[in-house]
Amino acid sequence: MQATTDPAPHFETLTRALQDKIGTEIDEADLRAEFEKYLEYGVPVDQAVKTILRHHGVQAGMAPSSPAGGAPGQERTPLDQVPSNVPYVNLLVRLVTKNTKTVQARGEEKEIVWGLVGDETGTAPFTSWRPLEGLEKGDVIAVQGAYTKEFRGELQINFGDRCRIEKKEPDALPKVLTVFQEVRIGGIAEGQRGLRVTGRILDVASREVNVQGEPKTIYGGTIADESGKIEFTSWHDHGLEADQVVTIEGGYVRSYRGVPQFNFDEEATVTAAEADLPPAEALDKAQHVSLGQLSERGGGNDVAVVASLLEVRQGSGLVFRCPHEGCSRVLVSGQCRLHGKGEGAADLRIKGILDDGTGSVNLVAGREITEALLGKDIDACLKEAKEAFRHEIVQEQLEERITGRVYEVRGNVLSDEYGLMFLARTMTPFKEDTEKAAEALVAGLPAEAF
Amino acid sequence: MAVLRETAHRVYADEYNASRHEIKGQGEKDPSFLVTPTGAKVNRLHVVGVCTDVEPVGESGEVFRARISDPTGVFTVYAGQYQPEAAQVLASLQPPCFVAVTGKARSYEPEPGSFFVSLRPETVAVVDEATRDHWVVETARRTMERLQAVDAVRDEERPTAEALAAGGVRGPVAEGVLLAHEGYGPLDSGRYWRTVRTALEGLLPGGTVPVHATEGSGAGPSTPHAPAAPPAWKPDGPQSDPAAEALDDAILETVKRLEGDAGARWDDILDEAQKGAAEGQALTAEDVEEALNRLMDKGLVYEPTLGVLRTT
């Protein structure tokens, strides 16, 4: 008889499967009432669980039909077979990385744990909505009743309040986990995580930041191998020094305005590497790219292009910047957009369009470059503008001197809503031996050209 | 979502002027494109060449036409009241001089069968010879990139953007080449490979970048970088090709017969020439245009207004 079955584990199954909705869409007391009503009417308990789950939009069959209250030894699903968007799954995994962060959940601050778990079939990112007390990176855990989601096409595992987590012996899983993805620095792309990167630290400096109201020292710099270089942020003092060659395991990538940046924290392992990398001077060079490549990538760090300056745009030449502290907006008709009228500080800049036939970007170049291309300094420009009673005269001189010319430009390229923005660090007239270039091209022509 | 700026394409005049395939934008903000034979999908074009001639056209005198020569032919540039800054710079040019022009592709089809392309400038700037030489090299690179994609299309039974991308063709190039394939059918890519060679040869040691002028036989066009030298232009085709010479003669006779007081219209010339050639082999519009180009280069005919030719 059904009545002899203890209904408690079955109810636990229900609450676990619906843990996402309890407290928001479903009231737990109501759920219990509904469940008990089914039993009262003599509905078999399995049937009752399935029917209630279906009522709440959970497909029958996804939830276990037998009480899965977590009898130890319950069958687990290997990570590579875990589907996305299921309400209940059992796992045996190793905590590959473990981090905490504070989030706002239903108006309250809540500390969550996130990172990467892995087993012998692969790894997946996880978020735990409950503290993982007594658990450390490297521990093996059995998880009963995790639920899964999909984020950007990737499986995401969640440990809700109701799942059961049990620490296992370290040898419950094979010790060697092939969890890190080895990448060349030039191949680092947005969204990657669990990376193993080997490179030479070109520069590193500490700076103070505010993390959730707490001051924190972080370490930023540049790391390079033969394939490229990338800016990094270490959220922990790994004792990095310039010129060191290191292997970093457990890094992840975040993009800032289209430019990928490499991040790692106290959970990452940093070790001195044996790799035989060229010296820093050889690695610290701008990567020559076409504007078409930059458009595909959505930006780039320390890149060099050869392109024509097709247009000098309005707002170039002599400008005046808002004197208000922390503001450097260019005054329009003597007014700052935020701080109103002010005696602006004179500056020179170029806003323009760079185009090499494969792509087109907005260019911004500062005073130093503008002075060099104009062939005079800002004082001379101010004097001429005063004599002419027009500041625009400097922009007109720029238009005449640089429109249509070819430049080699080096700097960082960001993406914003207007497309790509090239922030020039250096910009010099491009000189090329066209005779040699033409010879090389003619030598490469196919027979049908002759 | 902001509309991203159209890349300014690099195309030699010879290829640009042979363009016949246009994609009209639907809405107000939807740009139109001119697809060139090798598949540059041109909304915006960047040209650096020798300006040989600027003159006011039209009754109001507000429109200026300039001719910009590259090593392979001549770009026609029109600037009017809606391009006041460009028109002002054009009007102040003192040909011959090196200029860089960025502008929008324009086409004009007075009636079926006659199709003219020109350039409506956004910016015009006087530049130097090195800038022009760089443009010739850069345009060679871009044209070669397209031609390689054209050859890849020819090798594929059913060319798709994906197949081309797998072969290493950049996305925008693949798109243009497939559009050109649609619009023109299989291409005689050899012709455009030869255009690239012609353009580059002028830069080789001892070479001179040819300058073309479509009008006037008086003093002939001169090259600004070699003012003391005799006019350094040469016709497009091989000078000693007897078939070409015979065709040129026939076309010249046709123009003479048709021109009257008002000049000979381009499509009438084509009709007549094709009638005359009916017994021999078929004569294409392209053949006739090349012949007319050669005649213009020789200074035997000129084009007082677009689509109308006269003998000198």
Interface residues (C-beta under 8 A of the other chain):
Chain A: L291 G292 E296 S308 L310 E311 I353 D355 D356 G357 T358 G359 S360 E399 E400 T403 G404 R405 V406 E417 Y418 G419 F430 K431 E432 T434 E435 A437 A438 E439 L441 V442 G444 L445 P446 E448 A449 F450
Chain B: M1 A2 L4 R5 E6 T7 A8 H9 R10 H46 V48 V99 A100 V101 T102 E122 T123 A125 V127 A130 T131 D133 H134 W135 V136 V137 E138 T139 A140 R141 R142 M144 R170 G171 P172 S189 G190 W193 R194 V196 R197 L200 E201 L203 L204 P205
